Amino acid sequence: MLKLKIIAILQSILIVVLLCAVVFLLLRERPASVPASLEVEENTEAPTETTEPSEDVTDPGTYRTTGEKILLRDAAYGEIWLPVLADVPACTYKPEQTVTRNGLTYYLEQDKIMSSLGVDVSAHQKDIDWKQVKAAGVDFAIIRCGFRGYGSGELVVDTYFDKNMQGALDAGLDVGVYFYSQAISVEEAVEEAEMAIALVGDSPLTYPIVYDWEIVTTDSARTDDISVQTLTDCTKAFCDTIQKAGFTPMVYQNKRTTLLKLDLPALTGYDFWLAEYNDRATYYYDYRMWQYCSDGKIPGIKGNVDLNICYRPYGEETAS
């Protein structure tokens, strides 16, 4: 009987020990918490981070837009919508004031012709009778002075440049020049500008020295993979070099390449020459000259020639 009592007591002690062990383990696993009466006094010091409004810094790679859209049509993608850039001046010409008479295009204000008519030529036109060109009503000529090979990268002087320059000036036309670029670096663009300046020499230019960079679509070219930033930098480098030499720079470009391949807000300081073959130009932004066809006919020039109008003729600012 005594033996049974001892066993019962030992079992009770064992149960108590086990319960104590379980409680101890549970207390160890429980997340630490501080009773409200023992909480540390709240820190009343000023926070270390500033409460002043941060400066609004615009990312230079971010364009400001107006909310308007420009519509392009693409053979692969169909309609393409582009946002209108707030920092690039819009075109103010009124399409209904563009008229064509006898195959030549003019811009009118109150029925008065405000634009001047021009051609751009190179060795492709060969020999030109510039007196006939002047008599046909042409006011100015933009003459190619040289080019860079799209495969070789070599600089080449247009073989008819001197002859065209002298002939156009002798006939009484206002003259500018253009360089066909295939530059892939700022250094090459500067080299092209310096070549154009040297070729012009002391010739009396009324119209600009033009940067004509074009995408080669008929063959593989050294410029195939050029980036937007590089092309924009090349354009700026050429134009700035021309400007520093005392001449007026201009950027020639077609509508698609201008919209898709140039950082336009970075180029607003230069006049634009738009290439868009249409009855009326549809380019959204501002431009000063418009090349409206490549198959024009002008007496004195054999075959086709590019025809242009200048909305604000050069030379008139100083003449007035």
C-alpha positions in Angstrom: 0.0 0.0 0.0 2.9 2.4 0.9 4.6 1.5 -2.3 1.5 2.6 -4.4 1.4 6.0 -2.5 5.1 6.6 -3.2 4.6 5.9 -7.0 1.6 8.3 -7.0 3.6 11.0 -5.4 6.5 10.5 -7.9 4.1 10.7 -10.8 2.6 14.0 -9.5 6.1 15.5 -9.1 7.0 14.4 -12.7 3.9 16.0 -14.1 4.6 19.2 -12.3 8.2 19.2 -13.7 7.0 18.6 -17.2 4.5 21.4 -17.0 7.2 23.8 -15.7 9.5 22.8 -18.6 6.7 23.4 -21.2 5.9 26.9 -19.7 9.6 27.7 -19.8 10.0 26.8 -23.4 6.9 28.8 -24.4 8.2 31.9 -22.7 11.5 31.6 -24.6 9.8 31.4 -28.0 7.4 34.3 -27.3 8.4 37.6 -29.0 9.8 40.1 -26.6 7.4 42.9 -25.6 7.8 45.8 -23.3 5.0 46.6 -20.8 3.5 50.0 -21.3 4.7 51.1 -17.8 8.3 50.3 -18.8 8.3 52.0 -22.3 11.2 54.3 -23.1 10.4 58.0 -23.1 9.5 59.2 -26.6 12.3 60.9 -28.5 11.4 64.6 -28.9 14.5 65.6 -30.9 14.1 66.9 -34.5 14.3 64.2 -37.2 17.6 64.0 -39.0 16.1 64.1 -42.6 15.2 67.5 -44.0 11.6 68.6 -44.3 12.3 71.3 -47.0 10.8 70.6 -50.4 13.3 68.9 -52.8 14.4 70.8 -55.9 12.6 69.9 -59.0 15.3 68.6 -61.3 14.3 67.6 -64.8 16.0 64.5 -66.3 17.8 65.8 -69.4 16.7 62.6 -71.2 13.0 63.3 -70.5 10.9 65.2 -73.1 8.3 67.8 -72.1 5.1 67.1 -74.1 1.9 69.1 -74.7 -0.6 66.2 -74.8 -1.1 66.5 -78.5 -0.2 63.8 -80.9 1.4 63.5 -84.4 0.2 60.8 -86.7 2.6 58.8 -88.9 1.8 55.9 -91.2 4.2 52.9 -91.4 4.1 50.0 -93.8 4.7 47.5 -91.0 3.0 49.1 -88.0 0.3 51.1 -89.7 -0.6 54.2 -87.7 2.1 55.5 -85.3 1.3 58.2 -82.7 4.1 60.5 -81.4 3.7 63.0 -78.6 4.1 66.7 -79.5 7.2 68.2 -77.9 6.6 71.3 -75.8 10.1 72.7 -76.3 10.1 72.7 -80.1 8.3 75.5 -82.0 5.3 74.5 -84.1 4.9 75.4 -87.7 2.8 78.5 -88.3 2.4 78.3 -92.1 -1.2 77.9 -93.3 -1.5 75.0 -95.8 -4.2 76.8 -97.8 -1.8 79.6 -98.6 0.5 77.2 -100.5 -0.3 77.3 -104.2 1.2 75.7 -107.3 1.4 77.6 -110.6 2.9 76.1 -113.8 4.5 73.3 -111.8 6.2 75.7 -109.3 5.1 76.2 -105.7 4.7 79.4 -103.8 3.6 80.6 -100.4 1.1 83.6 -100.4 0.0 86.2 -97.9 -2.9 88.4 -99.0 -2.3 87.1 -102.6 1.3 88.3 -102.5 4.1 85.8 -103.0 6.2 85.8 -99.8 8.5 82.8 -100.6 11.5 82.5 -102.8 12.0 79.6 -105.3 15.2 77.5 -105.3 16.9 74.5 -106.7 19.5 72.3 -105.1 22.1 70.6 -107.4 25.2 68.5 -107.5 27.4 66.7 -110.0 24.3 64.6 -110.9 22.8 67.5 -112.9 26.1 67.9 -114.8 26.4 71.1 -116.9 23.8 73.8 -116.0 22.9 76.9 -118.0 22.5 79.2 -114.9 21.2 82.2 -117.0 18.3 80.1 -118.2 17.7 79.0 -114.6 17.6 82.6 -113.4 15.3 83.6 -116.3 12.9 80.8 -115.3 12.2 82.6 -112.0 14.6 80.7 -109.7 15.8 82.9 -106.9 18.4 80.8 -105.1 20.5 77.6 -105.5 21.9 75.3 -102.8 25.0 73.6 -104.3 26.6 70.5 -103.0 30.2 71.1 -102.1 31.2 67.6 -101.0 30.2 64.4 -99.4 31.5 61.5 -97.3 31.3 58.0 -98.8 28.7 55.8 -97.0 30.9 52.8 -97.3 34.5 54.1 -97.4 34.0 57.1 -95.1 36.3 59.1 -97.4 35.7 62.8 -98.0 35.1 63.8 -101.6 34.8 67.2 -103.3 31.8 67.5 -105.7 33.4 67.7 -109.2 31.0 70.4 -110.3 31.1 72.5 -107.2 33.3 75.4 -108.4 31.6 75.5 -111.8 28.1 75.6 -110.2 29.1 78.2 -107.6 30.6 80.6 -110.2 27.7 80.0 -112.7 25.0 80.6 -110.1 26.7 83.8 -108.7 27.4 85.2 -112.2 23.7 84.6 -113.1 22.6 86.7 -110.1 21.2 83.9 -107.9 21.5 83.8 -104.1 23.7 80.9 -103.2 24.1 78.4 -100.3 25.9 75.1 -100.1 25.3 71.7 -98.6 27.5 68.8 -97.5 26.2 65.2 -97.8 27.2 63.7 -94.5 27.8 60.1 -93.4 29.5 61.1 -90.1 29.4 58.6 -87.3 31.2 60.8 -84.7 31.4 64.4 -83.6 35.0 64.4 -84.9 33.9 63.4 -88.4 31.1 66.0 -88.4 33.5 68.8 -87.5 35.9 67.5 -90.2 33.0 67.8 -92.8 32.1 71.3 -91.6 35.7 72.5 -91.9 35.9 71.0 -95.4 32.7 72.9 -96.4 34.1 76.2 -95.0 37.4 75.7 -96.8 35.6 75.0 -100.1 33.4 78.0 -99.8 36.4 80.3 -99.1 35.4 83.9 -99.6 32.4 83.2 -101.9 29.5 85.6 -101.1 26.9 83.2 -99.6 23.4 84.5 -98.9 21.9 81.2 -97.9 23.2 78.7 -95.3 25.8 76.0 -95.2 23.6 72.9 -94.8 24.1 69.7 -92.9 22.6 66.9 -95.1 22.8 63.6 -93.2 20.7 60.8 -94.8 19.8 57.2 -94.1 21.1 54.9 -96.8 18.2 52.5 -97.7 19.6 50.9 -100.9 22.7 49.4 -99.4 24.5 48.6 -96.2 26.2 51.7 -94.8 28.6 52.7 -92.0 25.8 54.8 -90.5 23.2 51.9 -90.3 23.4 51.6 -86.5 23.9 55.2 -85.5 22.1 56.2 -82.3 19.8 59.2 -81.8 22.3 60.8 -79.5 25.2 60.4 -81.8 23.3 61.8 -84.8 22.1 64.7 -82.8 25.6 65.4 -81.5 27.0 65.2 -85.1 24.3 67.7 -86.2 25.2 70.1 -83.4 28.9 69.8 -84.0 28.6 70.5 -87.7 26.3 73.5 -87.2 28.3 75.0 -84.3 31.5 74.8 -86.4 29.8 76.6 -89.3 28.4 79.2 -87.0 31.7 79.9 -85.3 33.2 80.5 -88.8 30.7 83.3 -89.4 28.2 81.4 -91.6 24.6 80.5 -91.1 24.1 76.8 -90.4 21.0 74.8 -91.4 19.8 71.2 -90.9 18.3 69.3 -93.9 16.2 66.3 -93.1 13.1 64.4 -94.2 10.0 64.2 -92.1 10.4 60.7 -90.8 14.0 60.9 -89.9 13.5 64.2 -88.2 10.7 62.9 -86.0 12.2 59.4 -85.3 16.0 59.9 -85.3 16.8 63.4 -83.9 16.6 64.9 -80.4 14.7 67.9 -81.6 14.7 70.0 -78.4 18.5 70.0 -78.6 18.4 71.5 -82.2 16.0 74.4 -81.9 18.8 76.9 -82.4 19.2 76.0 -86.1 17.0 76.6 -89.1 15.5 73.5 -90.7 15.1 72.5 -94.3 12.3 70.0 -94.7 12.2 67.3 -97.4 8.6 66.1 -97.9 7.4 65.4 -101.4 3.8 66.4 -101.2 1.3 69.0 -102.5 1.3 70.5 -99.1 3.8 70.0 -96.2 2.4 68.1 -93.2 5.4 68.4 -90.9 4.3 69.6 -87.4 7.3 71.7 -86.3 8.8 74.9 -87.7 11.1 74.9 -90.7 12.3 77.7 -93.0 12.8 75.8 -96.3 10.7 73.1 -97.9 12.0 70.7 -100.6 8.7 69.7 -102.1 9.7 67.5 -105.1 12.7 65.7 -106.6 11.4 65.5 -110.2 11.1 69.2 -111.0 11.7 70.7 -114.4 13.6 73.9 -114.9 14.9 75.4 -118.1 18.7 75.2 -118.2 18.8 72.0 -116.1 18.7 68.7 -118.0 16.5 66.0 -116.4 15.0 66.2 -112.9 16.0 68.6 -110.2 14.9 69.2 -106.6 12.6 72.2 -106.1 12.4 74.2 -102.9 10.7 77.2 -101.4 12.1 79.4 -98.7 9.3 80.9 -96.6 11.5 83.6 -95.1 14.1 84.4 -97.8 17.6 84.9 -96.6 19.2 88.3 -97.1 15.9 90.1 -96.7 16.6 90.7 -93.0 19.8 92.6 -93.7 18.3 94.3 -96.8 15.4 95.8 -94.8 
